[in-house]
Amino acid sequence: MFKKVLVANRGEIAVRIIRACRELGIATVAVFSEVDRTALHVRYADEAYFIGPPPARESYLRIDKILDVARRSGADAIHPGYGFLAERPDFAEACAEAGIVFIGPPASAIGLMGDKVIARKTVQAAGVPIVPGTEEDLRDDEVERAAAFVGFPLLIKAAAGGGGKGMRAVYRPEDLRGALASARREAEAAFGDGSVYLEKIVEGARHIEIQILADAHGNVIHLGERECSIQRRHQKLVEEAPSPFVDEDLRNRMGAVAVKAAQAVNYVNAGTIEFLVDKARNFYFLEANTRLQVEHPVTEMVTGVDIVKEQLRIARGRKLRYTQDDIRMNGWAIECRINAEDPYNDFLPSIGRLTGMTLPTGPGVRVDSGVYEGFEITPYYDSLISKLICWGETRGEALLRMRRALEEYRIMGVKTNIPFHQRLLDSPRFMGGQFDTTFVEERFSLSEDGQGDQCDPEVAAIIATLVAHQRGQQAAQVVARDSRDLSNWKFFGRYERMRR
Amino acid sequence: MKYATTVGDRTFIIEVNRENEVIVDDRPEQVDFRPIDGHTLYSLLLNNRSYEAFVEEREGVYHVLLQGRLYTVTVEDERARRLSQVSRGFAPPTGEIQIKAPMPGLIVGIPVEEGQTVKAGQVVAILESMKMENELKAPRAGVVGRVRVKQGDSVEQNQVLLTLQ
């Protein structure tokens, strides 16, 4: 096995990878920017090296600095996590040139799948169905002409994109120009590449993805699906495995196609093939993610496979320890992404010191967190602070556990989207599995009345009144003391003088 | 002390006289109210029923987050209530409001101009922070006053971006 692994990431995913290494007896190296000196990944790693100022461009995205740390620390492999350098073929190549193992697919596979335009062509040639759209990196005037062919509604997507960045839905032709400019700007800022393509929006579609594991000896298996339709602005918020929409037959068909797509690019290591599935159970290739996914824990919970440890073994050249027949889905798992965002203020990011935190625990609960009490949430990185994952024998049990765990979870000092998740889990449509990718934005509202309604405004009124009352009393005491103005010594001195 | 507490369209008259009792609309209720972290989290036993809530006060309005639901609550003691009833009707709710940056970031666009009329909910500034573009919307209808920043500016938290009249 590897002796020492450098984790080129931060936050909860860096912690997750360090945990896997610890369990395998591998030493770990963390890297950190100026604002992350006291971050959890730095505290958990065996060694940690400073790599630069807070903006990712000057630290977590600096290939030269990270490779320099790898050499100085004697790391024999690098795990990129997700985001940052995870899907950059030049980084995988630079690692190879430096004689360091990149824990992920070969640079060629990242290149093929990472450029979404090429990915679509490649998998289409292998017989994988794709969503209608344009194929080229388009200039602005070409976009306008192509849009008419693709038809509205359509999506503008960044060729280098992921995580919803540089992506815009356009419903009317007159909105195209503005959306295009803003998509290019966001793509340029996030990936350093503003090229875009268009894709038709499949209406009423679900976003369902298949987890792939492939070794360097030509074995490829899938670990079933994840349901990721609960999204807002193309950011996933809740994921579950399996999907309430997928039966054994659809799972086998999608799995077989995903394996085919992976084989088409000689894929090695863990990866994800994303599909759109319409109401008639037709499915279309959306994109491939050539890395560990944020939502990998739900698959781990139902299959029992530790995906990060498998990644390490595969990168070391070992054969897969499982065949397709070994993979069984046991029970149901659901994940809520806990973001430092205020759901009652248009999901604006919330920053500041986390002054208090109580984590949910108990049966079937897993928390992958990257923060702790006293840690400062800064505006430099994305707002994901932890992932809450619950397992149950059935979907119903998993949902009830999640509801219980969300109520236990207390985060103080910054706003989080926990209330959003609580309201979502109360919504009858979500409970019934009746949702598609537009559900959160078009048919869900935080003020909607669900079944979990037990509290009434009277309790809120009593609480606010008692807080106001306590404050009023404290203020009265402060004023009373201030009006005397002086210290007790001075007061007593004057009193004594007067009596003389 | 007697308070008139309003949540949405309901007003409760709540009397707080003794430590372990409140009288809500003439009905006595047993309470045991404790701060948990000393800032925002409180525990309430209301007739032995246990509740926890985050409470935040902004400009005299209490925001109570209880079981995933946000309640906006105004609390007036009797004197303040009488005063406000007298003054009500004199001053129409006008005045300038400032649109501030809710967090540090980069201005990627100001889609409005000085003097432009905007509707409530209309986007007046786009701020990039935490790797996302965040749209800042007008809290009410009005006319754009001074625009104090331009595209490409880096702004601090709470910096005034523009004003609405």
Interface residues (C-beta under 8 A of the other chain):
Chain A: K165 S182 R185 E186 A189 A190 R233 Y344 N345 D346 L348 P349 S350 I351 T355 G356 P379 Y380 Y381 D382 S383 L406 E407 R410 M412 G413 I418 P419 H421 Q422 R423 D426 L446 G452 Q454 C455 P457 E458 V459 A460 A461 I462 I463 A464 T465 L466 V467 A468 H469 Q470 R471 G472
Chain B: M1 Y3 T5 T6 V7 G8 R10 F12 I14 V16 V22 V24 E29 V31 F33 I36 D37 H39 T40 L41 Y42 L44 L46 Y51 E52 A53 F54 V55 E57 Y62 V64 L65 L66 Q67 G68 R69 L70 Y71 V73 V75 D77 P102 M103 P104 G105 V108 G109 I126 E128 S129 M130 K131 M132 E133 N134 E135 K137 Q157
